[in-house]
Amino acid sequence: MNTLSMPISMIRPPVIEFGVGTAERLGVWAAQRKYRRILVISDAFNASRTKVLGLAGEVTVFGEVRAEPDIEDLTRVLAAADQANAELIVGFGGGSAMDLAKLAAVLSGSSQALADVVGAGKVAMPRRAALAQVPTTSGTGSEAGIRALVTDPATQSKLAVESIHMLADIAVIDPALTFTVPPKVTAATGIDAMAHCVEAFTNRKSHPAIDLYAIEGVRLVGRYLARAVAEGNDAEARAGLSLASLYGGFCLGPVNTAAGHALAYPLGTRWHMAHGAANALIFPHVLAFNTPAVPEKTAMILEALGLRHSNTIGSVFEAAHAFCASLDIEMRLSKIGVPDTDLGIMADDAFSIRRLLDNNPRDMSRADILAIYEAAY
C-alpha cells in the first residue's frame, strides 16, 4: 500500500462533460474545432441514436461492435477508420465500443499493428485523429482511461494496450443515455464499476490520492444501484452510477484492478459471459479471500455498501454475496453452462494474468483460484 509520499501519475481527459442532457455538447465541441469527417464506433443499438450527439459534417457510423470484441472485430473497425479518414473518432456505447475507438485512434494510419502495441507505453506516435468517448452504460469507466482490451481468439486471452495516446480529448457522460439499459445489465455493469473501485482501494498499489475516488465510487453504487435496477428512469440513481463508473475509470489508470478481474476474464473469453456479470459472480469470493490482508479497508467497503458484517471471511462473503444476489445476478457458474471440467483450464488462464494478480493484496496461488471457481460452481 502506497503512502502520501509515494509518487503517482494521474491522467484525465482534459474535458469532461457530465450530467443529464449533455450528449449534444459533443457536437458543439466538435464544431468549435471544425471537425468535419467523423467516425462513430458503436454497437447496433446505439448506432441508431447517434443524432443525440449533435454531430455535423460527414459522419460515418460503424455499428457492428460486439461484447467482448476480438482481433477480428478490431480489424473491421480499422478498415472502417481507414475508409472514413476521420478527423474525430467517437466511441459511443459500452466499454467494448470505447476500447475499439481508442485502438482505432492510434492504429489507423499508423505503421504499427496491434501486436506492436500490446503492453504499456508501446504506441510510438501520437494519433492522427481526435478522440471522444460517450459511455451508454455505467460500468467500465473506459471513457476516462488509457487502456484498451481485445480478445485473442487463438489463445482465448485478453490483450491489453496501455498508452497516453489513447486518452480521450473529451468524455461526455450523459446519464440519460443509460435510461434504456435493462435491469440485469444495469446490475452487472454497476457491479463492474464497483469492482474497479474495490480492487483499486485494496490494491498493493493503492494510493490516498485515488482512495477517495475508490471509496466514494463504492458508496455511490451502494446508494443507487438497487434504485436504478428497480426504476431505469430514475435520473438521480442513473447519475449516481454514471459518476461511480467515472470514478472507477479514475482508479484504473494509476492503480488498476487485481484478482477479481483476473478471475473474471476467463468467463468472458471462454464462455462469453458479460464482463459485468462475471465480475459480480467472482466479487464476493475475492473480497472475502483478501479480507485477512486488508481488514480495515474491507470493513470500509461493506460499510459503504450499507452491509452488516464482522471481520470473518465467512461473514464478508455472505454479505457481499447477498448484495449481488439481491440484484438478481446469477451467482453460480454451473447455472451459466460452464462445465466443471473447465475449471482447471480457467484457473490456468487466470493464474497467468500476472499484470493483475501481482496487484492483489494477498498472494493467490493457482490452487486458491481453483478453489474459488469450485466454490462459485
C-alpha positions as CSV (number, residue, x, y, z in Angstrom):
1,M,0.0,0.0,0.0
2,N,1.4,3.4,-1.0
3,T,1.7,6.3,1.4
4,L,1.1,10.0,0.7
5,S,4.8,10.4,0.0
6,M,4.9,7.9,-2.9
7,P,4.9,9.3,-6.4
8,I,1.7,8.8,-8.5
9,S,0.7,9.9,-12.0
10,M,-3.0,10.8,-12.5
11,I,-4.2,11.4,-16.1
12,R,-7.8,12.5,-17.0
13,P,-9.4,13.7,-20.2
14,P,-8.9,17.4,-20.5
15,V,-12.6,18.0,-21.0
16,I,-15.3,16.1,-19.1
17,E,-18.9,16.9,-19.6
18,F,-21.2,15.3,-17.0
19,G,-25.0,15.4,-16.4
20,V,-28.4,14.6,-17.9
21,G,-28.8,16.2,-21.3
22,T,-25.1,16.8,-22.0
23,A,-24.8,14.4,-25.0
24,E,-25.3,17.1,-27.6
25,R,-22.4,19.1,-26.2
26,L,-20.1,16.8,-28.1
27,G,-21.4,18.3,-31.3
28,V,-20.8,21.8,-30.1
29,W,-17.3,20.8,-29.1
30,A,-16.6,19.2,-32.4
31,A,-18.0,22.1,-34.4
32,Q,-15.8,24.6,-32.4
33,R,-12.8,22.6,-33.6
34,K,-14.1,22.3,-37.1
35,Y,-14.0,18.5,-37.3
36,R,-15.9,17.6,-40.4
37,R,-15.0,13.9,-41.0
38,I,-16.2,11.9,-38.0
39,L,-16.4,8.2,-37.4
40,V,-18.7,6.9,-34.6
41,I,-17.8,3.4,-33.4
42,S,-20.8,1.8,-31.7
43,D,-23.0,-1.3,-31.2
44,A,-26.1,-1.8,-33.2
45,F,-28.5,-0.3,-30.7
46,N,-26.6,2.9,-30.1
47,A,-25.8,3.3,-33.8
48,S,-29.5,4.0,-34.3
49,R,-29.4,7.1,-32.0
50,T,-26.2,8.9,-32.9
51,K,-28.2,12.0,-33.6
52,V,-28.3,12.7,-29.8
53,L,-24.6,13.6,-30.1
54,G,-25.4,16.7,-32.3
55,L,-22.6,15.9,-34.7
56,A,-22.5,17.8,-38.1
57,G,-20.4,17.1,-41.2
58,E,-19.6,13.8,-42.8
59,V,-20.5,11.4,-40.1
60,T,-19.8,7.7,-40.7
61,V,-21.2,5.1,-38.2
62,F,-19.6,1.7,-37.6
63,G,-22.4,0.0,-35.7
64,E,-21.2,-3.6,-35.5
65,V,-19.4,-3.6,-32.2
66,R,-20.0,-6.8,-30.2
67,A,-19.5,-7.5,-26.5
68,E,-16.0,-8.9,-25.7
69,P,-14.5,-7.8,-29.1
70,D,-11.7,-9.9,-30.5
71,I,-8.9,-9.2,-33.0
72,E,-11.3,-9.8,-36.0
73,D,-13.6,-7.1,-34.7
74,L,-10.7,-4.7,-34.4
75,T,-9.7,-5.5,-38.0
76,R,-13.1,-4.5,-39.2
77,V,-13.1,-1.3,-37.2
78,L,-9.7,-0.3,-38.5
79,A,-10.9,-0.9,-42.1
80,A,-13.8,1.5,-41.4
81,A,-11.5,4.1,-39.8
82,D,-9.1,4.0,-42.8
83,Q,-12.0,4.4,-45.2
84,A,-13.5,7.3,-43.3
85,N,-10.2,9.1,-42.9
86,A,-11.7,10.7,-39.8
87,E,-10.6,13.8,-38.1
88,L,-12.5,12.7,-35.0
89,I,-13.3,9.2,-33.7
90,V,-16.1,8.7,-31.2
91,G,-16.6,5.7,-29.0
92,F,-20.3,5.6,-28.4
93,G,-21.5,2.6,-26.2
94,G,-20.1,0.4,-23.5
95,G,-16.5,-0.5,-22.8
96,S,-16.2,-2.5,-26.0
97,A,-17.1,0.4,-28.3
98,M,-14.9,2.8,-26.3
99,D,-11.9,0.4,-26.3
100,L,-12.1,-0.2,-30.0
101,A,-12.3,3.6,-30.6
102,K,-9.1,4.0,-28.6
103,L,-7.3,1.4,-30.7
104,A,-8.7,2.8,-33.9
105,A,-7.5,6.3,-33.0
106,V,-3.9,5.1,-32.5
107,L,-3.6,2.3,-35.1
108,S,-5.5,3.8,-38.1
109,G,-3.0,5.3,-40.5
110,S,-0.1,4.0,-38.3
111,S,2.8,1.8,-39.3
112,Q,2.2,-0.2,-36.1
113,A,-0.1,-3.2,-35.8
114,L,-1.9,-4.5,-32.7
115,A,1.0,-6.9,-31.9
116,D,3.4,-4.0,-31.8
117,V,1.5,-2.1,-29.1
118,V,0.3,-4.8,-26.7
119,G,1.6,-3.9,-23.2
120,A,2.4,-0.5,-21.7
121,G,3.8,2.6,-23.5
122,K,4.4,0.9,-26.8
123,V,2.3,3.2,-29.1
124,A,5.1,5.1,-30.9
125,M,3.4,8.1,-32.3
126,P,0.6,10.5,-31.3
127,R,-2.7,9.6,-33.1
128,R,-3.8,11.4,-36.2
129,A,-7.4,11.8,-35.1
130,A,-9.0,13.4,-32.1
131,L,-10.8,11.0,-29.7
132,A,-14.1,11.4,-27.9
133,Q,-15.8,8.9,-25.6
134,V,-19.5,8.8,-24.8
135,P,-20.5,5.9,-22.5
136,T,-24.0,4.5,-22.6
137,T,-23.6,2.1,-19.7
138,S,-22.3,2.8,-16.1
139,G,-19.6,0.2,-15.6
140,T,-16.3,0.2,-17.4
141,G,-15.1,3.8,-16.9
142,S,-13.3,3.4,-20.1
143,E,-14.1,7.0,-21.1
144,A,-11.5,8.2,-18.5
145,G,-8.7,5.7,-19.1
146,I,-5.7,4.9,-21.3
147,R,-6.2,1.1,-21.5
148,A,-8.0,-1.0,-24.1
149,L,-8.7,-4.7,-24.2
150,V,-9.4,-7.1,-27.1
151,T,-9.5,-10.9,-27.0
152,D,-7.1,-13.1,-29.0
153,P,-9.4,-15.9,-30.2
154,A,-6.3,-18.2,-30.7
155,T,-5.4,-18.2,-27.0
156,Q,-8.8,-17.0,-25.6
157,S,-7.0,-14.4,-23.5
158,K,-7.2,-10.7,-23.2
159,L,-4.7,-8.5,-24.9
160,A,-4.2,-5.2,-23.0
161,V,-2.8,-2.0,-24.6
162,E,-1.9,1.0,-22.4
163,S,-0.9,4.4,-23.8
164,I,-1.2,8.0,-23.0
165,H,-2.1,8.4,-26.7
166,M,-5.4,6.7,-26.1
167,L,-6.6,9.3,-23.6
168,A,-9.8,10.9,-24.9
169,D,-9.8,14.6,-25.7
170,I,-13.3,14.8,-24.4
171,A,-15.5,12.5,-22.4
172,V,-19.2,13.2,-22.4
173,I,-21.1,11.3,-19.6
174,D,-24.9,11.8,-20.0
175,P,-26.8,9.6,-17.6
176,A,-29.9,9.9,-19.8
177,L,-28.2,7.6,-22.3
178,T,-28.3,4.8,-19.7
179,F,-32.1,5.0,-19.0
180,T,-32.8,2.3,-21.6
181,V,-30.2,-0.2,-20.1
182,P,-32.2,-3.3,-18.9
183,P,-32.3,-4.2,-15.2
184,K,-29.9,-7.2,-15.4
185,V,-27.4,-5.2,-17.5
186,T,-27.7,-2.3,-15.1
187,A,-27.0,-4.6,-12.2
188,A,-24.0,-6.3,-13.8
189,T,-22.4,-3.1,-15.1
190,G,-22.9,-1.4,-11.7
191,I,-21.0,-4.2,-10.0
192,D,-18.3,-3.8,-12.6
193,A,-17.9,-0.1,-11.7
194,M,-17.9,-1.1,-8.0
195,A,-15.3,-3.8,-8.6
196,H,-12.9,-1.3,-10.3
197,C,-13.2,0.9,-7.1
198,V,-12.9,-2.0,-4.7
199,E,-9.9,-3.6,-6.4
200,A,-8.1,-0.2,-6.6
201,F,-8.9,0.5,-3.0
202,T,-7.5,-2.8,-1.7
203,N,-4.7,-2.9,-4.3
204,R,-1.0,-3.2,-3.4
205,K,-0.5,-0.1,-5.5
206,S,-3.4,1.8,-3.8
207,H,-2.7,5.4,-3.0
208,P,-4.5,8.0,-0.8
209,A,-5.0,10.3,-3.9
210,I,-7.0,7.5,-5.5
211,D,-8.6,6.0,-2.4
212,L,-11.1,8.9,-2.1
213,Y,-12.5,8.2,-5.6
214,A,-12.5,4.5,-5.0
215,I,-14.5,4.5,-1.7
216,E,-16.9,7.2,-2.9
217,G,-17.5,5.1,-6.1
218,V,-18.4,2.1,-3.8
219,R,-20.6,4.4,-1.7
220,L,-22.5,5.6,-4.9
221,V,-23.1,2.0,-6.0
222,G,-24.4,1.1,-2.6
223,R,-26.7,4.1,-2.6
224,Y,-28.0,4.0,-6.1
225,L,-27.6,0.6,-7.9
226,A,-30.7,-1.1,-6.5
227,R,-32.7,2.1,-7.3
228,A,-31.6,2.1,-10.9
229,V,-32.3,-1.6,-11.3
230,A,-35.8,-1.1,-9.9
231,E,-36.6,2.1,-11.9
232,G,-34.5,2.7,-15.0
233,N,-35.7,6.3,-15.5
234,D,-34.6,7.4,-12.0
235,A,-32.4,10.2,-13.1
236,E,-30.6,10.7,-9.8
237,A,-29.8,7.0,-9.5
238,R,-28.6,6.8,-13.0
239,A,-26.4,9.9,-12.5
240,G,-25.0,8.3,-9.3
241,L,-24.0,5.2,-11.2
242,S,-22.5,7.2,-14.0
243,L,-20.4,9.1,-11.5
244,A,-19.4,5.8,-9.8
245,S,-18.3,4.4,-13.2
246,L,-16.3,7.6,-13.9
247,Y,-14.6,7.3,-10.5
248,G,-13.8,3.7,-11.3
249,G,-12.1,4.9,-14.5
250,F,-10.1,7.4,-12.5
251,C,-8.9,4.4,-10.4
252,L,-7.8,2.3,-13.4
253,G,-5.0,4.5,-14.7
254,P,-2.7,4.9,-11.8
255,V,-3.7,1.8,-9.8
256,N,-5.7,-0.8,-11.9
257,T,-7.6,-3.8,-10.8
258,A,-6.4,-7.1,-9.2
259,A,-7.5,-10.7,-8.7
260,G,-11.2,-10.1,-9.1
261,H,-10.8,-9.1,-12.8
262,A,-8.1,-11.7,-13.4
263,L,-10.6,-14.4,-12.3
264,A,-13.5,-12.8,-14.2
265,Y,-11.7,-12.6,-17.6
266,P,-11.8,-16.3,-18.4
267,L,-15.6,-16.3,-18.0
268,G,-15.8,-13.8,-20.8
269,T,-13.1,-15.1,-23.1
270,R,-14.0,-18.8,-22.9
271,W,-17.7,-18.6,-22.1
272,H,-18.7,-15.2,-23.4
273,M,-20.2,-14.2,-20.1
274,A,-20.9,-10.4,-20.0
275,H,-17.9,-8.8,-18.2
276,G,-20.0,-7.1,-15.5
277,A,-21.9,-10.4,-14.7
278,A,-18.6,-12.2,-14.5
279,N,-17.2,-9.7,-12.1
280,A,-20.4,-9.8,-10.0
281,L,-20.2,-13.6,-9.7
282,I,-16.5,-13.5,-8.6
283,F,-16.6,-10.4,-6.4
284,P,-17.8,-11.9,-3.1
285,H,-15.2,-14.7,-3.3
286,V,-12.2,-12.4,-3.9
287,L,-13.3,-9.8,-1.4
288,A,-13.6,-12.5,1.3
289,F,-10.3,-14.1,0.3
290,N,-8.5,-10.7,0.6
291,T,-10.0,-9.8,4.0
292,P,-7.1,-11.0,6.1
293,A,-4.7,-8.8,4.2
294,V,-6.9,-5.7,4.2
295,P,-9.4,-6.0,7.1
296,E,-9.9,-2.3,7.7
297,K,-10.4,-1.4,4.1
298,T,-12.8,-4.4,3.7
299,A,-14.8,-3.1,6.6
300,M,-15.0,0.3,4.9
301,I,-16.2,-1.3,1.7
302,L,-19.0,-3.1,3.4
303,E,-20.0,-0.1,5.4
304,A,-20.1,2.0,2.1
305,L,-22.4,-0.6,0.7
306,G,-24.6,-0.5,3.7
307,L,-23.9,-4.1,4.6
308,R,-23.7,-5.7,8.1
309,H,-20.6,-7.8,8.7
310,S,-18.0,-9.0,11.1
311,N,-14.3,-9.4,10.4
312,T,-14.5,-13.0,9.5
313,I,-14.0,-14.3,5.9
314,G,-17.3,-16.1,6.1
315,S,-19.4,-13.1,7.1
316,V,-17.7,-10.9,4.5
317,F,-18.5,-13.4,1.8
318,E,-22.1,-13.8,3.0
319,A,-22.7,-10.0,3.0
320,A,-21.2,-9.4,-0.4
321,H,-22.9,-12.5,-2.0
322,A,-26.3,-11.4,-0.7
323,F,-25.8,-7.9,-2.1
324,C,-25.1,-9.2,-5.6
325,A,-27.8,-11.9,-5.4
326,S,-30.4,-9.3,-4.3
327,L,-29.9,-7.6,-7.7
328,D,-31.0,-10.8,-9.5
329,I,-27.5,-11.6,-10.7
330,E,-26.7,-15.3,-11.3
331,M,-24.0,-16.3,-8.8
332,R,-23.3,-19.9,-9.8
333,L,-21.0,-21.0,-12.6
334,S,-23.0,-24.2,-13.1
335,K,-26.1,-22.1,-14.0
336,I,-24.4,-20.3,-16.9
337,G,-23.3,-23.6,-18.6
338,V,-19.7,-23.8,-17.5
339,P,-18.7,-27.5,-17.2
340,D,-16.8,-28.4,-14.1
341,T,-14.1,-30.0,-16.4
342,D,-13.2,-26.4,-17.5
343,L,-12.5,-25.1,-14.0
344,G,-8.8,-26.2,-14.1
345,I,-8.3,-24.6,-17.5
346,M,-9.9,-21.3,-16.3
347,A,-7.6,-21.4,-13.2
348,D,-4.6,-21.7,-15.5
349,D,-5.8,-18.8,-17.6
350,A,-6.5,-16.6,-14.5
351,F,-3.2,-17.5,-12.8
352,S,-1.3,-16.4,-15.9
353,I,-2.7,-12.8,-15.7
354,R,0.2,-11.5,-13.6
355,R,-0.4,-7.9,-14.5
356,L,-3.5,-8.1,-12.3
357,L,-2.7,-10.9,-9.8
358,D,0.5,-9.2,-8.8
359,N,-1.6,-6.2,-7.6
360,N,-3.7,-8.3,-5.3
361,P,-3.2,-7.5,-1.6
362,R,-3.0,-11.2,-0.7
363,D,-0.9,-13.7,-2.8
364,M,-3.3,-16.0,-4.7
365,S,-2.0,-19.4,-5.9
366,R,-3.4,-21.4,-8.8
367,A,-4.9,-23.7,-6.1
368,D,-6.6,-20.7,-4.5
369,I,-8.0,-19.7,-7.8
370,L,-9.3,-23.2,-8.5
371,A,-10.9,-23.3,-5.0
372,I,-12.7,-20.1,-5.7
373,Y,-14.0,-21.4,-9.0
374,E,-15.1,-24.6,-7.3
375,A,-16.9,-22.6,-4.5
376,A,-18.6,-20.5,-7.2
377,Y,-19.7,-23.6,-9.1
